[in-house]
Amino acid sequence: MKGTVILSHGLESGPQATKVSALARVAEELGWSSIRPDYRDLDASRDVAAITARTERLIASAPADGKVIFAGSSMGAFISGFASRHRECEALFLMALPVGVEGYDYDYVAAKVPTVLVHGWRDELCPVNAAIEFARERGDTLHLVDDDHRLTVHVDYCAEAFRQLLLNLD
C-alpha cells in the first residue's frame, strides 16, 4: 500500500456516505488503503464542542507512521484541516468546506500541503466566497461546480478530482 486515506463524513451523514464511498473506491484502485471513522455518536448532540472530539477521533484513526491523506466533506473537511496540523499528512482533499463554525472557539487552520477543494456555487450552508478566499490565500486548487452543499450532482467529478490529486502525489 502507498499509504492511508482517512475519509471523514459530514454531520448528517455516515461512513457509508456517497462521496466518501466514491473516494474510498478511487483510493483503493490506486493502491491506498482507506479508513472511514464514524462520528455519528458525536454528531447526535449537535454541540459545537463535539468538533474537538471529532478531530481527536480522526487523528486517533490515522496510523502512527506511513503516508496519510485527510479527505472529507463539510464537517469532515473542517476537521481534516485541524487534524493536518497535528498529524503529518501528504495532502488534503476538502469538499464543501466550512471555513468557520459559529460558536466554535478555534479559527480554521490547515497544514500547508497540496490541497484540493471542491465547492458548489450554490452552497447554501458554506458561503462560496469564504472557500474562494481560503483557497486564494493558500494557493490551493479550487474546483467550483454548479451544485449545492451536498454536491450530489458532482460525486463522480469529486472522485475524479481526488484521483488526479493522488496521481500527482506519485
Secondary structure, 3 states (H helix, E strand, C coil): CCCEEEEECCCCCCCCCHHHHHHHHHHHHCCCEEECCCCHHHHCCCCCCHHHHHHHHHHHHCCCCCCEEEEEECHHHHHHHHHHCCCCCCEEEEECCCCCCCCCCCCCCCCCCCEEEEEECCCCCCCHHHHHHHHHHHCCEEEEECCCCCCHHHHHHHHHHHHHHHHHHC
